[in-house]
């Protein structure tokens, strides 16, 4: 019996065996027919080594040699801690013949230094040529898992099935990170599971919290296979961008070798999970607070659906658990993500525009909790899609949303051209109003294995022009449809397929902020990443030995059949890394130009709008000054080399315009076009500060309007006149200000005292 990729192949002993390449040949047809009725007991070839970990606790751990069909050879994949000069080889051969490696006899079960003598060995047992054995060794830490009986078959059968086992984790330097039970391990992911035949991704849970490889202590962890990412760096690069930009709760992750029951499964990314927890998304744990108030486990309460069917989402529908008791404060914390329609979830709500929001935490949300966060997000959405950014309650979208965090989240998706974009794995969190700011925040970042031109999708803009995710010189993520968009539902309800980001982009204030944040938070870091001698290149070099082992195990490079989806990234690991770096460099050049152009356009529009709004409020002489300022500033904005320069030119123009006095409204000290109590109060504060030796900054209009008695000073008398005018008006009477109106010419010629 021969082991190939974890399966045993039975071979009759009477047949002469020739192990050459990937095929097993019967060397003699006559031998095959010699005794057709004589049943033969199967014989097998297997080889494993022990002693791969120096620690006594893992002394019984074995690594099995694997026959790789596409390479037509046997391979022994050793962890970084293994010393090839001190390994014990155990084997079984056909007819129990002694094993020869490069003509040197090997005693089964005895320690030997033979594997340190060469990297490739010709194997022979008696008259049988067993092919070549290649010995490879990684440079990464290791996770060695022993599953309970039948565990491997169970894990491979379905993503939802789980099993148990024990784990031993060790760093490349020999430092033990964990040794003990796995409470459970199961499949994870969507496309990363569906399109992966052998190298599956997993989630696992430990019995108690543990800090693995320097990461924050937790029970729940993810093993990202990165099978669809032939460079295996796409998530790591996005995490690095996120950390550099200051996006909160960015996951930590390390690259490790994974062994399941002694079978090398390749290089994985051991990553923190996206969850509410003190070492992950560190906000109020609403689920834990709810558990304390209820007698039975929350998952045992019945689930209810309102306005739809389970996973059959309709706008306005939602799901919840019929949990009897809620904490007094249900304003947080919540962890939600935009999700694709039809995917199984424990809890969700769908906005009126069809955005499917999965409620990730609380994992089992009560009716009151679901209705609270659903109502909060709906009010935010209503504000986003309104004409002026305010909902029917008069609240602006920025009162619900940390707009900078959303801008950063969008930029991560846009820079990486993540095909998921804002449709799935796009997370938000909201802390309790008592401990947070009462707003929704983007984060954490997650799921970028199909980003960086790794999967071809196209999305249309408002003009119907298609934008492709594999072209580095286009805007892509801005046009990704809302996550729950359904054409049939849209036709029935009149809901347009216009994502949040695209709608917000029509607000020049938001667009200006995004452009500036790209420049401040990403551009310089992208330059570092794209350096041929550093950044992404260094990331690849750091895991290259492990990546080469992974390549042999799974044939990670080249086109189909080894690449189930997406474009070919290269034929070597180095080429796959360079594919990302070169395309990201092209993308940086494009986005730098694109966001600068957006910034200039928005700043010009703001200047023109401000000027247009202001001209009607200036007298003839001042209008000339305003027009002159426009002629000076507009070219400066157009000539800006950076978004910061454009913003600075606009700010200088705004400050200059503030020093041009507008049409006289005597008594309107705060220049809000009304004369009221606030004018008197603010004028008194100004006067008091002046007497104390502090001279607050005010503009020319304030200085002119506040001088109610026109004596050239701003003092208590002016405040008194304004207050008397205001109180008389409240009483329905009239108290004329000393200077209540002047002709346009007089107002324009008024001589104002200098500061």
C-alpha positions in Angstrom: 0.0 0.0 0.0 1.3 3.4 -1.0 0.4 6.7 0.6 -0.3 9.5 -1.9 -1.6 12.8 -0.6 -3.0 11.1 2.5 -4.7 8.2 0.7 -3.4 4.6 0.8 -3.1 2.6 -2.5 -3.2 -1.2 -2.1 -0.7 -3.1 -4.3 -0.6 -6.9 -4.6 2.7 -8.3 -3.4 2.9 -10.8 -6.2 3.3 -8.0 -8.7 6.7 -6.8 -9.4 6.7 -3.2 -8.3 8.3 -0.3 -10.1 7.8 3.1 -8.4 8.8 5.4 -11.2 7.2 8.9 -11.5 3.6 9.0 -10.5 2.5 5.6 -11.8 2.8 2.2 -10.3 3.5 -0.3 -13.1 3.3 -4.1 -13.1 6.6 -5.0 -14.7 5.4 -8.3 -16.0 2.1 -9.3 -17.5 3.0 -12.9 -17.0 3.5 -12.3 -13.3 0.1 -10.7 -13.1 -1.5 -13.8 -14.5 0.6 -16.4 -12.6 -1.8 -17.2 -9.8 -5.0 -15.4 -10.4 -6.9 -17.1 -7.6 -4.3 -16.6 -4.9 -5.3 -13.7 -2.7 -2.3 -11.7 -1.7 -2.0 -9.6 1.5 -1.4 -6.0 0.6 2.0 -4.5 1.3 2.7 -0.8 1.7 5.5 1.8 1.6 5.4 4.6 4.2 8.1 6.7 5.8 7.9 9.1 8.7 10.4 10.8 11.0 10.2 11.6 14.7 12.3 13.9 16.9 11.3 16.9 14.8 10.8 19.0 18.0 13.5 19.2 20.7 11.0 19.4 23.5 10.3 16.2 25.4 6.5 16.9 25.3 6.5 16.5 21.5 8.9 13.7 21.3 6.3 11.4 19.8 5.3 13.8 17.0 5.9 12.3 13.6 6.0 13.9 10.2 5.0 11.6 7.3 6.6 11.7 3.9 4.1 12.6 1.2 4.0 11.4 -2.4 3.4 14.5 -4.6 1.7 13.4 -7.9 2.6 16.5 -10.0 6.2 16.4 -8.9 6.4 12.6 -9.2 8.4 12.3 -6.0 8.2 11.7 -2.3 8.7 14.7 -0.1 9.6 15.0 3.6 8.6 18.5 4.9 10.4 19.3 8.1 9.6 22.1 10.6 12.2 24.7 11.4 13.0 23.1 14.8 14.0 19.7 13.3 17.7 18.8 13.3 18.3 16.6 10.3 21.3 15.1 12.0 19.2 13.8 14.9 16.0 12.3 13.4 14.5 8.8 13.8 13.3 7.3 10.6 10.4 4.7 10.7 9.3 3.0 7.5 7.4 0.1 6.0 8.4 -1.4 2.7 7.0 -4.0 0.3 8.0 -7.5 1.4 9.5 -5.8 4.6 12.8 -5.3 2.7 15.4 -3.0 4.2 15.2 0.6 3.0 18.2 2.1 1.2 18.7 5.9 0.9 21.4 6.7 -1.6 22.5 3.1 -1.2 22.9 3.5 2.6 20.8 1.1 4.7 18.5 2.6 7.2 17.3 0.9 10.3 13.6 1.5 11.0 13.1 3.1 14.4 16.7 4.2 14.9 18.1 7.7 15.1 20.3 8.7 12.1 22.1 11.7 10.8 21.6 10.5 7.2 19.0 13.2 6.3 21.6 15.9 7.0 23.9 14.5 4.2 21.8 15.4 1.2 18.5 17.0 0.1 17.5 14.3 -2.4 17.7 10.5 -1.9 17.2 7.6 -4.2 15.0 5.1 -2.4 15.2 1.3 -2.8 13.8 -1.7 -0.9 15.0 -5.1 -2.1 14.4 -5.2 -5.8 11.9 -2.3 -5.8 12.9 1.2 -6.8 10.7 3.5 -4.7 11.5 6.8 -6.4 13.2 9.9 -5.0 12.8 11.4 -1.5 13.3 15.1 -1.2 13.9 16.7 2.2 12.8 20.3 2.7 12.8 22.4 5.8 10.9 25.6 6.7 12.0 28.7 8.5 8.6 29.3 10.2 6.9 28.5 13.5 4.8 25.4 13.6 1.4 24.2 14.7 1.2 20.4 15.1 -2.3 19.0 15.6 -3.3 15.5 16.5 -7.0 15.1 15.7 -9.3 12.6 17.4 -10.0 9.4 15.3 -11.7 10.2 12.0 -11.0 13.9 12.4 -9.3 14.5 9.1 -12.1 12.9 7.1 -14.7 14.9 9.1 -12.9 18.2 8.4 -12.7 17.5 4.7 -16.4 16.5 4.4 -18.1 19.9 5.1 -17.2 23.3 6.5 -19.8 23.1 9.3 -18.5 19.8 10.8 -16.1 20.1 13.7 -13.8 17.8 15.6 -11.4 17.9 18.6 -7.8 17.2 19.2 -4.5 18.3 20.8 -2.1 21.0 19.6 1.5 21.7 20.0 2.7 25.2 18.8 6.3 26.2 18.7 8.3 29.1 17.3 11.1 28.8 14.8 13.5 29.5 17.7 12.2 26.6 19.7 10.0 28.6 22.1 6.9 26.6 23.0 3.8 28.8 22.4 1.1 26.3 23.4 0.6 22.7 24.3 -2.8 21.3 25.1 -6.3 20.6 23.9 -8.2 22.0 21.0 -11.8 22.4 22.1 -12.8 22.3 18.5 -11.6 22.9 14.9 -13.7 23.3 11.8 -13.7 24.8 8.4 -14.1 28.5 7.7 -14.5 31.0 4.8 -16.6 31.2 1.7 -14.7 31.2 -1.6 -11.5 30.3 0.3 -13.3 27.1 1.3 -15.3 26.4 -1.9 -12.4 26.7 -4.3 -9.9 24.8 -2.2 -9.6 21.1 -2.7 -6.9 20.2 -0.2 -5.5 23.3 1.6 -8.7 24.2 3.5 -9.0 27.2 6.0 -10.0 26.5 9.6 -11.2 28.1 12.8 -10.3 26.7 16.1 -11.0 27.3 19.7 -8.9 26.6 22.8 -10.4 25.6 26.2 -9.0 28.8 27.7 -7.4 32.0 26.5 -3.8 31.8 25.3 -1.4 34.4 23.9 0.0 32.7 20.8 3.2 33.9 19.1 3.1 37.2 20.9 -0.5 38.0 20.0 -3.2 39.0 22.5 -4.7 36.2 24.6 -7.9 34.7 23.3 -9.7 31.4 22.8 -10.8 31.8 19.2 -8.3 31.8 16.3 -8.3 31.6 12.5 -6.0 29.6 10.2 -6.1 31.4 6.9 -5.0 29.1 4.1 -4.4 31.8 1.5 -4.8 29.1 -1.2 -6.2 31.6 -3.7 -3.4 34.0 -2.9 -0.3 32.5 -4.4 1.9 35.1 -2.7 0.1 34.4 0.6 0.8 38.1 1.5 -2.4 39.9 0.5 -4.0 39.9 3.9 -0.7 40.7 5.6 -0.2 43.8 3.3 -3.7 45.0 4.1 -3.2 44.5 7.8 0.1 46.5 7.6 -1.7 49.4 5.7 -4.4 49.4 8.3 -2.1 49.6 11.2 -0.1 52.4 9.6 -3.3 54.3 8.9 -4.4 54.0 12.5 -7.5 51.9 11.9 -8.5 50.5 15.3 -8.4 46.8 16.2 -6.4 45.7 13.2 -5.8 41.9 13.6 -2.4 40.5 14.3 -1.3 37.4 12.4 1.8 35.2 12.0 2.9 32.7 9.3 3.2 29.1 10.5 3.5 25.6 9.1 0.4 23.5 9.9 0.6 19.7 10.4 -2.5 17.6 10.8 -1.9 14.1 12.1 1.7 14.3 10.9 0.7 15.4 7.4 2.2 18.8 6.3 -0.7 21.0 5.1 1.3 24.0 4.1 2.0 27.6 5.2 -1.0 29.2 7.0 -1.6 32.6 8.6 -2.5 32.1 12.2 -4.7 35.1 12.8 -6.7 36.8 15.5 -10.4 36.5 14.8 -12.8 39.5 14.3 -14.7 39.4 17.6 -15.6 41.6 20.6 -13.0 40.8 23.2 -10.5 42.8 25.3 -7.6 41.8 23.0 -9.6 42.1 19.7 -12.4 44.6 19.2 -12.2 46.1 22.7 -15.7 47.5 23.2 -18.5 46.7 25.6 -19.3 43.0 25.5 -23.1 43.2 25.3 -23.4 39.5 24.8 -21.6 38.7 28.0 -23.8 41.2 29.9 -26.9 39.6 28.4 -25.7 36.1 29.4 -25.5 37.1 33.0 -29.2 38.1 33.1 -30.6 34.9 31.5 -30.9 31.4 32.9 -30.2 29.3 29.8 -27.5 29.7 27.1 -28.6 32.4 24.6 -28.3 30.0 21.6 -31.1 27.9 23.1 -33.7 30.7 22.8 -35.8 30.5 19.7 -34.9 32.7 16.7 -37.6 34.9 15.1 -37.9 36.5 11.7 -39.8 39.7 11.0 -40.7 40.8 7.5 -38.9 38.1 5.6 -37.7 34.5 5.6 -34.6 32.9 7.1 -31.7 34.0 4.7 -34.4 35.3 2.3 -33.7 38.9 2.9 -36.2 41.6 2.2 -35.7 45.4 2.8 -36.8 46.2 6.3 -36.7 42.6 7.6 -34.7 41.4 10.6 -34.0 38.4 12.8 -33.6 38.2 16.6 -33.5 35.7 19.5 -36.4 35.7 21.9 -34.3 36.4 24.9 -36.3 37.5 28.0 -33.9 39.8 29.8 -31.8 42.7 28.4 -29.2 44.9 30.2 -30.3 48.4 31.1 -27.8 49.8 28.4 -28.3 48.2 25.0 -26.5 51.0 23.0 -23.4 48.9 22.6 -21.3 47.1 21.8 -22.2 45.9 18.4 -20.1 44.3 15.7 -21.8 44.2 12.3 -20.7 43.5 8.7 -22.2 44.2 5.3 -23.0 40.7 4.0 -24.0 39.1 0.7 -27.6 38.0 0.4 -28.4 34.4 1.1 -25.4 33.5 3.2 -26.2 31.7 6.5 -26.1 33.9 9.5 -27.3 33.8 13.1 -28.7 37.3 13.1 -29.2 40.1 10.6 -31.3 43.1 9.6 -31.8 44.6 6.1 -32.0 48.3 5.6 -34.8 50.0 3.6 -32.3 50.2 0.7 -31.5 46.5 0.8 -28.2 46.5 2.6 -27.8 43.2 4.4 -26.2 43.8 7.8 -25.1 40.7 9.6 -25.1 41.1 13.4 -21.9 39.3 14.3 -22.0 40.4 18.0 -23.9 40.0 20.1 -23.9 36.6 18.4 -27.4 36.0 19.7 -29.0 39.4 19.8 -32.4 40.0 21.5 -35.3 41.7 19.9 -34.6 45.0 21.7 -30.9 44.8 20.7 -31.6 44.1 17.1 -34.2 46.8 16.8 -31.9 49.3 18.5 -28.9 48.8 16.1 -31.3 48.3 13.1 -32.9 51.7 13.9 -29.6 53.4 14.4 -28.2 52.2 11.1 -31.5 53.0 9.3 -31.4 56.6 10.6 -27.8 56.8 9.3 -28.7 55.5 5.9 -31.6 57.9 5.6 -29.2 60.8 6.3 -26.7 59.5 3.8 -29.3 59.4 1.0 -30.9 62.7 1.8 -30.3 65.8 -0.3 -28.5 67.7 2.5 -27.0 64.8 4.5 -29.7 65.1 7.2 -32.5 62.6 8.0 -36.1 63.5 8.9 -34.9 64.0 12.5 -32.6 66.8 11.4 -29.5 64.8 12.2 -26.5 64.8 9.9 -24.9 61.5 8.9 -21.7 62.6 10.8 -23.7 62.4 14.0 -24.1 58.6 13.5 -20.8 57.8 11.7 -17.2 58.4 12.3 -16.6 59.6 8.8 -12.8 59.5 9.0 -12.9 55.8 9.9 -15.3 55.1 7.0 -13.1 57.1 4.6 -10.1 55.0 5.7 -12.1 51.8 5.3 -13.0 52.8 1.8 -9.4 53.7 1.0 -8.2 50.2 2.0 -10.7 48.7 -0.3 -9.9 51.0 -3.2 -6.1 50.8 -2.9 -6.3 47.0 -2.9 -9.1 46.7 -5.4 -10.7 44.2 -3.1 -13.3 42.4 -5.1 -15.5 42.0 -2.0 -15.2 45.8 -1.6 -18.1 46.9 0.7 -20.3 43.9 -0.1 -18.9 41.5 2.5 -16.3 41.3 5.3 -16.8 45.1 5.6 -17.1 45.5 9.4 -18.4 48.2 11.7 -18.5 48.4 15.4 -20.4 50.6 17.8 -19.5 50.9 21.5 -22.0 51.7 24.3 -23.0 55.4 24.4 -21.8 55.4 28.0 -18.2 54.3 27.1 -17.9 55.4 23.5 -18.8 58.3 21.2 -22.1 57.0 20.2 -21.0 56.5 16.6 -20.5 53.7 14.1 -16.8 53.1 13.2 -15.3 51.1 10.4 -13.2 48.1 11.3 -11.5 45.8 11.6 -10.1 45.1 8.2 -10.6 41.6 6.9 -10.5 39.3 3.9 -8.2 40.4 1.1 -7.1 37.1 -0.5 -8.9 38.1 -3.8 -7.6 41.7 -3.8 -4.7 43.3 -5.6 -5.8 42.2 -9.1 -6.3 38.6 -8.0 -9.9 38.1 -9.3 -11.7 39.6 -12.2 -14.9 41.4 -11.5 -16.5 44.4 -13.1 -18.8 47.1 -11.6 -20.5 49.9 -13.5 -20.4 53.6 -12.6 -23.4 55.9 -12.8 -22.7 56.3 -16.5 -22.7 52.6 -17.2 -18.9 52.5 -17.7 -17.4 49.3 -16.4 -14.5 49.3 -13.9 -12.5 46.1 -13.6 -10.8 44.8 -10.5 -7.8 43.5 -12.4 -6.9 46.9 -13.9 -4.7 49.0 -11.6 -5.6 52.3 -13.3 -9.3 52.6 -12.5 -11.6 53.4 -9.6 -13.2 50.2 -8.5 -14.4 49.9 -4.8 -16.4 53.2 -5.0 -18.9 51.5 -7.3 -19.2 48.1 -5.6 -23.0 47.5 -5.3 -24.6 47.6 -1.9 -24.2 44.2 -0.3 -27.9 43.1 -0.4 -28.8 44.6 -3.7 -31.3 42.5 -5.6 -32.4 43.7 -9.1 -35.9 42.3 -8.7 -36.4 43.9 -5.4 -35.0 47.1 -6.7 -37.4 47.1 -9.6 -40.4 46.6 -7.3 -39.4 49.1 -4.7 -37.6 51.7 -6.8 -34.5 51.4 -4.7 -31.4 52.3 -6.8 -28.2 50.3 -6.7 -26.1 53.1 -5.3 -23.7 52.1 -2.5 -23.1 54.2 0.6 -19.6 55.2 -0.5 -20.7 56.5 -3.9 -23.6 58.5 -2.4 -21.2 60.0 0.2 -18.7 60.8 -2.6 -21.3 63.2 -4.0 -20.7 65.3 -0.9 -17.6 67.4 -1.7 -16.7 67.7 2.0 -16.5 63.9 2.3 -14.6 63.6 -1.1 -12.1 66.3 0.0 -11.5 64.4 3.3 -11.0 61.1 1.5 -8.4 62.6 -0.8 -6.5 64.3 2.0 -6.5 61.1 4.1 -5.1 59.1 1.2 -2.3 61.5 1.0 -1.7 61.7 4.8 -2.2 58.0 5.7 -1.4 55.9 2.7 0.8 57.4 0.0 4.1 57.5 1.8 3.5 54.0 3.2 2.7 52.7 -0.3 6.1 54.0 -1.4 7.7 51.9 1.3 5.7 48.9 0.3 6.6 49.3 -3.3 10.3 49.6 -2.8 11.9 46.7 -4.8 14.4 46.3 -2.0 12.0 46.5 0.9 8.3 46.4 1.9 6.4 43.7 0.0 9.7 42.2 -1.3 11.0 41.8 2.2 7.7 40.2 3.4 8.1 37.6 0.6 11.7 36.9 1.5 10.8 36.4 5.1 8.6 33.3 4.4 10.3 32.2 1.2 11.6 28.8 2.5 8.2 27.9 3.9 6.6 29.2 0.7 8.7 26.8 -1.4 7.6 23.9 0.7 4.0 25.1 0.3 4.5 25.3 -3.4 5.6 21.7 -3.7 2.8 20.5 -1.4 0.0 22.3 -3.4 1.5 23.3 -6.7 0.6 27.0 -5.9 1.8 28.6 -9.1 0.9 28.7 -12.8 -2.6 28.6 -14.4 -5.3 26.0 -14.4 -5.8 23.4 -13.1 -3.6 24.6 -10.2 -5.4 28.0 -10.1 -9.2 27.5 -9.7 -10.1 31.2 -10.1 -8.4 34.4 -11.0 -5.5 35.4 -13.2 -2.1 33.7 -13.2 0.2 35.6 -10.8 3.5 33.9 -11.9 5.3 30.6 -12.2 7.5 31.1 -9.1 6.9 32.4 -5.6 9.1 35.4 -6.3 7.1 36.3 -9.4 3.8 36.1 -7.4 5.2 38.5 -4.9 6.5 40.8 -7.6 3.0 40.6 -9.3 1.5 42.4 -6.2 4.4 44.9 -5.9 4.4 46.0 -9.5 0.6 46.4 -9.7 0.4 48.2 -6.4 3.1 50.6 -7.7 1.0 51.3 -10.8 -2.0 51.7 -8.6 -0.3 54.2 -6.3 0.7 56.4 -9.3 -2.9 56.3 -10.5 -4.6 57.0 -7.2 -2.1 59.8 -6.3 -3.1 61.6 -9.4 -6.8 60.7 -9.1 -7.2 61.9 -5.5 -5.2 65.1 -6.2 -7.6 65.9 -9.1 -10.6 65.2 -6.8 -9.1 67.5 -4.2 -8.5 70.3 -6.6 -12.0 70.0 -8.1 -13.6 70.0 -4.7 -11.6 72.9 -3.4 -12.3 75.0 -6.5 -16.0 74.2 -6.1 -15.9 75.2 -2.5 -14.2 78.5 -3.3 -16.7 79.3 -6.1 -19.7 78.4 -3.9 -18.4 80.5 -1.1 -17.8 83.4 -3.4 -21.2 83.1 -5.0 -22.9 82.9 -1.7 -20.9 85.8 -0.4 -21.2 88.3 -3.3 -24.9 89.1 -2.5 -23.9 90.0 1.0 -21.1 92.5 0.1 -21.4 96.1 -1.0 -20.0 97.2 -4.4 -16.5 98.0 -3.1 -16.2 94.7 -1.2 -17.5 92.7 -4.1 -14.4 93.9 -6.1 -12.2 92.6 -3.3 -14.0 89.3 -3.2 -13.6 88.9 -7.0 -9.9 89.8 -6.7 -9.4 87.2 -4.1 -11.0 84.6 -6.3 -8.7 85.4 -9.2 -5.7 85.0 -6.8 -6.8 81.8 -5.2 -8.2 79.8 -8.1 -4.9 79.4 -9.9 -3.1 78.5 -6.6 -5.6 75.6 -6.1 -5.2 74.5 -9.7 -1.4 74.5 -9.4 -1.4 72.5 -6.2 1.0 69.5 -6.2 -0.7 67.8 -3.2 -4.1 67.7 -1.7 -2.7 69.5 1.4 -1.5 72.4 -0.8 -5.0 72.7 -2.4 -6.6 72.7 1.1 -4.1 75.3 2.3 -4.9 77.6 -0.6 -8.6 77.3 0.0 -8.1 78.0 3.8 -6.1 81.1 3.0 -8.8 82.4 0.7 -11.5 81.7 3.4 -9.5 83.6 6.0 -8.9 86.5 3.5 -12.7 86.7 2.8 -13.4 86.8 6.5 -11.4 90.0 6.7 -13.6 91.7 4.1 -16.7 93.2 5.9 -20.0 92.2 4.6 -23.2 94.3 4.2 -23.9 96.1 7.4 -26.3 94.6 9.9 -25.7 96.7 13.0 -25.6 94.6 16.2 -25.0 91.3 14.4 -21.7 90.7 16.2 -21.5 86.9 15.5 -22.4 87.6 11.8 -25.2 85.1 11.6 -27.6 87.6 9.9 -29.7 88.1 13.1 -29.4 90.4 16.1 -30.0 88.5 19.3 -28.9 87.7 22.8 -25.9 85.7 21.6 -24.5 88.9 20.0 -24.6 90.7 23.3 -23.1 87.8 25.2 -20.2 87.2 22.8 -19.5 90.9 22.6 -19.2 91.1 26.4 -16.8 88.1 26.3 -14.7 89.8 23.7 -14.6 93.1 25.7 -13.7 91.3 28.9 -10.9 89.4 27.2 -9.6 92.7 25.8 -9.6 94.4 29.2 -7.7 91.4 30.6 -5.0 92.0 27.9 -6.1 89.2 25.6 -7.4 90.2 22.2 -9.6 87.5 20.6 -9.5 87.2 16.8 -12.6 88.5 15.1 -13.3 89.3 11.5 -14.0 92.6 9.8 -17.7 92.0 9.6 -17.9 91.3 13.4 -15.8 94.4 14.1 -18.1 96.6 12.1 -21.4 95.2 13.1 -20.6 95.1 16.8 -19.8 98.8 17.0 -23.5 99.7 17.5 -22.9 103.3 18.6 -20.2 103.8 15.9 -17.7 105.4 18.2 -14.8 103.2 16.9 -14.6 100.8 19.9 -16.3 97.6 21.0 -17.3 97.9 24.6 -20.1 97.4 27.2 -22.1 100.2 25.7 -22.4 98.3 22.4 -23.5 95.2 24.2 -26.1 97.2 26.2 -27.6 98.7 23.0 -27.8 95.2 21.4 -29.4 93.7 24.5 -32.0 96.5 24.7 -32.8 96.1 21.0 -33.3 92.3 21.5 -35.5 92.5 24.6 -37.7 95.2 23.1 -38.2 93.0 20.0 -39.2 90.1 22.3 -41.8 92.3 23.9 -43.2 93.4 20.6 -41.7 96.9 20.9 -38.9 98.8 19.1 -35.6 99.9 20.4 -33.7 101.4 17.4 -30.0 100.9 17.5 -28.0 104.1 17.2 -26.9 103.0 13.7 -29.7 100.7 12.5 -29.1 101.2 8.7 -26.9 103.1 6.4 -26.8 103.5 2.7 -24.6 101.2 0.6 -22.2 103.9 -0.1 -21.8 104.9 3.5 -21.4 101.3 4.6 -18.7 100.8 2.0 -16.8 103.9 3.0 -17.0 103.2 6.8 -13.5 103.6 8.3 -12.9 100.8 10.8 -10.4 100.9 13.6 -7.4 98.6 13.1 -6.6 95.9 15.6 
